[in-house]
Amino acid sequence: MSDAAQPTAAEVRAAAEAVKAALDRHLEAVERRSGDDDPAVYEAFNALAAAAEAYDERLYDRYDEVTPFEIPGADDSLPPYAGPEEPHALSVLIRRDYAVVEPQRLLAQAQRIVDLEKDEEDADAAVVGVSTHAALGVLFGEYEPDEIASRHKEFGLEEGDSTLWVSASEELPEPGEWLNAPFEQADPERIVCRFDVSAVFDDELDDDLEEQDA
């Protein structure tokens, strides 16, 4: 890069200040998050990633120096976007995995819901009993998925991997068109953005830290 095209020292400093501001906004969003899929957190994450990338580029162009950190992005695993430039509809595909680690807690919570909903005339209604299958049906029938995600420990569940895909399309499908196979037509090339949560990311971070300490 020629000297004329290099960023000025003031531009590098401004990019550094933008990273600091983005860090503050990201922390504030995390502190106020309403659940695992709070869009404000994802927006702040993406803004932080963009600010850090801009600073890294300006720092390198001006001083031939790089930053010691990297913010990973799930979008790196996506193929090039091939969907409509101006989507008129979108689909939000969510998958969350859970392990049932405390069955008795799950059964107790489901029984509590059943007891609260029993009518006075139905005082002798059947209880959930020992069926985990029935307890899960009661739990997911009572609470929204986002509430279960934020309170999963109360229900005896442990989080596994989760992902959220925002997919663009030209128009909404006909009512009932995809209900029999809701995820069959998920096209990675139409993904506008995706957000992944996995313990594997924590493991990779731990490995990187161990390598730096070695």
C-alpha positions as CSV (number, residue, x, y, z in Angstrom):
1,M,0.0,0.0,0.0
2,S,1.4,3.4,-0.9
3,D,2.0,6.1,1.7
4,A,-0.8,8.2,0.2
5,A,-3.4,5.5,0.7
6,Q,-2.4,4.8,4.3
7,P,-4.8,5.8,7.1
8,T,-3.6,8.7,9.2
9,A,-2.7,8.3,12.9
10,A,-5.9,10.1,13.8
11,E,-7.9,7.6,11.8
12,V,-6.2,4.7,13.6
13,R,-6.9,6.4,16.9
14,A,-10.6,6.9,15.9
15,A,-10.9,3.2,15.0
16,A,-9.5,2.3,18.5
17,E,-12.0,4.5,20.2
18,A,-14.8,2.9,18.1
19,V,-13.6,-0.5,19.5
20,K,-13.8,0.8,23.0
21,A,-17.3,2.1,22.5
22,A,-18.4,-1.1,20.9
23,L,-17.0,-3.1,23.9
24,D,-19.0,-1.0,26.2
25,R,-22.2,-1.4,24.2
26,H,-21.6,-5.2,24.0
27,L,-21.2,-5.5,27.8
28,E,-24.3,-3.4,28.4
29,A,-26.3,-5.6,26.0
30,V,-25.0,-8.8,27.7
31,E,-25.9,-7.4,31.2
32,R,-29.4,-6.6,30.1
33,R,-30.0,-9.7,27.9
34,S,-33.4,-11.2,28.1
35,G,-32.5,-14.7,27.0
36,D,-30.0,-16.8,25.0
37,D,-31.2,-15.4,21.7
38,D,-31.5,-11.7,22.7
39,P,-31.2,-9.8,19.3
40,A,-29.6,-6.8,21.1
41,V,-26.7,-9.0,22.1
42,Y,-26.2,-10.3,18.6
43,E,-26.3,-6.8,17.2
44,A,-23.7,-5.6,19.7
45,F,-21.6,-8.7,19.0
46,N,-21.6,-8.0,15.2
47,A,-20.9,-4.3,15.8
48,L,-17.9,-5.2,18.0
49,A,-16.6,-7.6,15.4
50,A,-16.9,-5.0,12.7
51,A,-15.2,-2.3,14.8
52,A,-12.4,-4.7,15.8
53,E,-11.8,-5.7,12.1
54,A,-11.7,-2.0,11.0
55,Y,-9.2,-1.2,13.7
56,D,-7.0,-4.2,12.9
57,E,-6.9,-3.2,9.2
58,R,-6.0,0.5,10.0
59,L,-3.4,-0.5,12.6
60,Y,-1.8,-2.9,10.1
61,D,-1.9,-0.4,7.2
62,R,-0.5,2.4,9.2
63,Y,2.0,0.7,11.6
64,D,2.4,-2.8,10.1
65,E,1.1,-4.2,13.4
66,V,-1.8,-6.5,14.3
67,T,-4.0,-7.0,17.4
68,P,-3.6,-10.0,19.7
69,F,-7.3,-11.0,19.5
70,E,-9.8,-12.3,17.0
71,I,-13.6,-12.3,17.3
72,P,-14.9,-15.5,15.7
73,G,-18.0,-15.3,13.5
74,A,-20.4,-18.1,12.6
75,D,-21.0,-16.5,9.2
76,D,-17.5,-17.7,8.2
77,S,-19.0,-21.2,7.8
78,L,-21.7,-20.1,5.4
79,P,-21.5,-20.3,1.6
80,P,-21.8,-17.1,-0.4
81,Y,-25.3,-15.6,-0.1
82,A,-27.4,-16.4,-3.2
83,G,-30.8,-15.3,-1.9
84,P,-32.9,-12.3,-3.0
85,E,-31.2,-8.9,-2.7
86,E,-34.3,-7.4,-1.3
87,P,-36.1,-10.2,0.6
88,H,-39.9,-9.7,1.0
89,A,-40.1,-12.6,3.6
90,L,-37.9,-14.4,6.0
91,S,-37.9,-17.6,8.0
92,V,-36.3,-17.9,11.4
93,L,-35.1,-21.5,12.1
94,I,-34.1,-22.3,15.7
95,R,-32.7,-25.5,17.2
96,R,-31.8,-25.9,20.8
97,D,-30.6,-29.2,22.4
98,Y,-31.1,-30.1,26.0
99,A,-30.1,-33.0,28.2
100,V,-32.5,-34.2,30.9
101,V,-30.0,-34.2,33.9
102,E,-32.5,-34.0,36.8
103,P,-35.6,-36.0,35.9
104,Q,-37.2,-35.6,39.3
105,R,-36.9,-31.8,39.0
106,L,-38.5,-32.0,35.6
107,L,-41.3,-34.2,36.9
108,A,-41.9,-31.9,39.9
109,Q,-42.2,-28.8,37.7
110,A,-44.6,-30.5,35.3
111,Q,-46.7,-31.8,38.2
112,R,-46.9,-28.3,39.6
113,I,-48.3,-27.0,36.3
114,V,-50.8,-29.8,36.2
115,D,-51.9,-29.1,39.8
116,L,-52.4,-25.4,39.0
117,E,-54.5,-26.0,36.0
118,K,-56.8,-28.7,37.4
119,D,-60.4,-27.6,37.7
120,E,-62.2,-28.0,41.0
121,E,-64.4,-30.6,39.4
122,D,-61.4,-32.5,38.2
123,A,-59.6,-32.8,41.6
124,D,-58.9,-36.4,41.0
125,A,-57.3,-35.9,37.6
126,A,-54.4,-38.0,36.7
127,V,-51.0,-36.7,37.6
128,V,-47.9,-36.7,35.4
129,G,-46.5,-39.6,37.4
130,V,-43.2,-41.0,36.3
131,S,-43.3,-40.3,32.6
132,T,-40.6,-37.9,31.4
133,H,-42.3,-37.9,28.0
134,A,-45.5,-36.5,29.5
135,A,-43.6,-34.0,31.7
136,L,-41.8,-32.6,28.6
137,G,-45.1,-32.2,26.9
138,V,-46.6,-30.3,29.8
139,L,-43.5,-28.1,30.1
140,F,-43.3,-27.1,26.4
141,G,-47.0,-26.7,26.3
142,E,-47.0,-24.2,29.1
143,Y,-43.9,-22.1,28.4
144,E,-42.5,-20.4,25.3
145,P,-39.2,-21.8,24.1
146,D,-37.3,-18.6,25.0
147,E,-38.5,-18.8,28.6
148,I,-37.5,-22.5,28.8
149,A,-34.1,-21.5,27.4
150,S,-33.6,-18.8,30.1
151,R,-34.9,-21.1,32.9
152,H,-33.7,-24.5,31.8
153,K,-31.9,-25.3,35.1
154,E,-35.2,-24.9,37.0
155,F,-36.7,-27.6,34.8
156,G,-33.8,-30.1,35.3
157,L,-32.4,-29.5,31.8
158,E,-28.8,-28.8,30.7
159,E,-28.1,-26.8,27.5
160,G,-26.4,-28.4,24.5
161,D,-25.6,-26.7,21.2
162,S,-28.0,-24.2,19.7
163,T,-28.3,-22.3,16.5
164,L,-30.5,-19.7,14.9
165,W,-30.8,-19.2,11.1
166,V,-32.4,-16.2,9.5
167,S,-33.3,-17.2,5.9
168,A,-34.5,-14.8,3.2
169,S,-37.1,-15.6,0.6
170,E,-39.2,-13.9,-2.1
171,E,-42.6,-14.5,-0.4
172,L,-44.2,-16.4,2.4
173,P,-45.1,-20.0,1.7
174,E,-48.8,-21.0,1.5
175,P,-50.3,-21.7,5.0
176,G,-49.5,-25.2,6.1
177,E,-47.2,-25.8,3.1
178,W,-44.1,-26.8,5.2
179,L,-45.6,-28.0,8.5
180,N,-44.9,-31.7,7.7
181,A,-41.2,-31.0,7.1
182,P,-40.4,-27.6,8.6
183,F,-36.6,-27.8,8.2
184,E,-36.3,-29.8,5.0
185,Q,-35.9,-26.8,2.7
186,A,-33.4,-24.9,4.8
187,D,-30.9,-23.5,2.1
188,P,-27.5,-22.3,3.5
189,E,-27.2,-20.0,0.4
190,R,-30.3,-18.1,1.6
191,I,-29.0,-17.5,5.1
192,V,-28.8,-13.8,5.9
193,C,-27.2,-14.5,9.2
194,R,-26.8,-17.2,11.8
195,F,-25.8,-17.4,15.4
196,D,-24.3,-20.5,17.0
197,V,-23.8,-21.4,20.7
198,S,-21.6,-24.4,21.5
199,A,-19.3,-25.6,24.2
200,V,-16.8,-26.4,21.4
201,F,-16.1,-22.6,21.1
202,D,-15.2,-22.5,24.8
203,D,-12.9,-25.5,24.2
204,E,-11.2,-23.8,21.3
205,L,-10.7,-20.7,23.4
206,D,-9.2,-22.7,26.2
207,D,-6.8,-24.4,23.8
208,D,-5.7,-21.0,22.4
209,L,-5.1,-19.7,25.9
210,E,-3.1,-22.8,26.8
211,E,-1.0,-22.4,23.6
212,Q,-0.3,-18.7,24.5
213,D,0.8,-19.7,28.0
214,A,3.1,-22.5,26.8
